[in-house]
Amino acid sequence: MLHDFLNNQSHSQIAVTLQQCCASEKWVAGMTASRPFIDSNHVLAQAAEIWESLEAADFLQAFAAHPQIGDVKTLQAKYANTQAIASSEQSQVASASNETIEQLALANQLYLKRFGFIFIIFATGKSADQMLNALLARIGNTREQEIENAAAEQLKITKLRLEKLATSD
């Protein structure tokens, strides 16, 4: 169980474990201080509560830990590597055209230049076209709106990574 896995780690171990889920130092410190966790739902509730109490600088620290998708070769490698994860993702990945990948790479660069941080999206189950459409829909937002949007997406990513800890233990 997730809560047992986290509760049984030493202070130094849990910091390393939690950083794999979210790189915000304040979030990691808050989660570490929240132990012991009652159950797995408590872990996820605390993750959200702590995340939502943080400031923009903490969000940006977490965003910076994500790999930047900035060029066509990186995107092609990213999509090729996800084929082994799940068959439901494989069909979506296989449908990514070179044109879509090139557009996504260009849009990612424009997003980074406009906002000063990379595009963050909960990509699980999304095709390259869906991610491109989401990026294009968000690129007209203000920086404040995008920090908020990216923070909401980061929380989804963090929760998924926490849930994966329970199965990898």
Secondary structure, 3 states (H helix, E strand, C coil): CHHHHHHCCCHHHHHHHHHCCCCCHHHHHHHHHCCCCCCHHHHHHHHHHHHHCCCHHHHHHHHHCCCCCCCHHHHHHHHHHHHHCCHHHHHHHHCCCHHHHHHHHHHHHHHHHHHCCCCCCCCCCCCHHHHHHHHHHHCCCCHHHHHHHHHHHHHHHHHHHHHHHHHHC
